């Protein structure tokens, strides 16, 4: 397991934009599973939506990307930043609410140097809530 302290040494994201709390499974070069505990204290719930708090779908996809960043790093990819290059085939199937625990599963589909194509799926209580394919660049350069 990779805890939050180690995650923060791997990826540059910090509160309020750190979207994973721990990584519970990792197969270097292949797949990783991240966990995000969703609480009412998340700042985005103030405006999305006050009377019916829902986690924004783009932040679920961001959690998948951050999990992929940890996977890439642990698989030997050099660099400290992960940048989206493309996001495709995104489907939001169910809402994510305060109190839910997201299980963020990512699988490497294709790797070439520092560019990785990934397939991600997010689950709450083993029910698929979001899925996406994305391409990301792992780099030590800031844009």
N, C-alpha and C positions, 0 to 999 in steps of 0.2 A: 504494500500500500504506500502511496505517496501522499503525505499530509500537506496541509496548507503552507507550512513553513518552507518545505522543499519546492512546492509549486511556485512560490514567490521567488525562488532562486532560479527557476527555469524560464518563466514567462514574465514580461514586464508589467502586466495588468495589475491594478490595485483597486481597492474600494473607491467608488461604487461600481467599477466595471469589471471586477474579477468575478467570473461566472461559474467557477468550479471551486468546490470546497476540498475535494480529495480525489485521487485516482485509485480505484480499488482493484483494477485488473490492467495488466499491460503485457502484451506479447510484442517484443521489439520488432519493428518493421512491419507489423501486421495489424494490430488492433489495440484499443484502450477503452476503458470504461471510467468515466468521471461521474461524480455525484455533486449535485447542487441542491442544497436545502433552501427551499423558497420560504421566506418569512414575510410577515406583514411589514416588517421594518425596512424592506427594500425601498429605496427612494423613488423608483418608478411607479410604485403603487399610489403615490400622492396624486398623480395625474392620469393614471391608466388603470382603472377608472375609479374615482373615489367611492362611488356607491356599489361598484361591482369589480373589485380588484382582480385584474388578469395580467399575467406576465406577458410582456410584448414578445411576439414570436421571433423578432430579430435577435432578441437577447438569448433565446433558446438556441438559435443557430450560432450565435457568438460563443455560447458555452461549448457547443460541439467543436468549434474552431480552436478554442483554448485547450480542450482535451486533445485535439489533434496536434497542437503545438507541443504539448508534453510528450506525446508519442514520438513525434519527430526528433525531439531533443534526446530522449532516452534511446532512440534508434541510431544515434550517432550524427544526426544532422547538425551542422555547425550553425551558430547564430542564436539570437535571442529575441527576435521579433517574427511574428507570423502575420502576413498580410493577405487578405482575400484577393484573389484574382478573378474568381467567378463563383457564383452561387446559382445552382440549377435545380430543377425538379423539386422545389420546396413545397411541402404540403403541411398545413396546420390542421390536425385532425380533431383535437380536443383542447379546451382551455387548460392552462396551468394556473393554479390559485395558491394563495398563501397557505402554508401547511403541507404542500406537496413536496415530495422529494423527486427530483429529476435524475434519471439514470441516463447518462449521455454516452452512447456507444458509437465509436468511430472505427472505420476499417479503411486501411490503405488500399486503394484500387490501383494506383499507378504512381511510381516515383521516378523522377529523373533529376539528379543532382539536388538542388534545393527547391524544386517544385513538386508538390504532392497533390494528387487527386484523391479525394476522400469521399466516403459515403457515411452519413451519420443518421442516427435515429435516437429520438428521445422518448423515454417511457416514464409514466407515473403508475405505480402499482402494476407493472407488467403490461400496461395498455399503451400502445403507440400514440404519442401526442404530436410529434413533429418528425419529419424526415427531410433530408436534403442531400444533394451532392455538391461538393465545392472543391475548388482548386485554391491552394495557398502557396505562397512563397515564404520560405524560412530564410531570414537574413539577419546579419548583425548591423545592418545599416538602418538609419532612421530616415524617414521621408519628410 
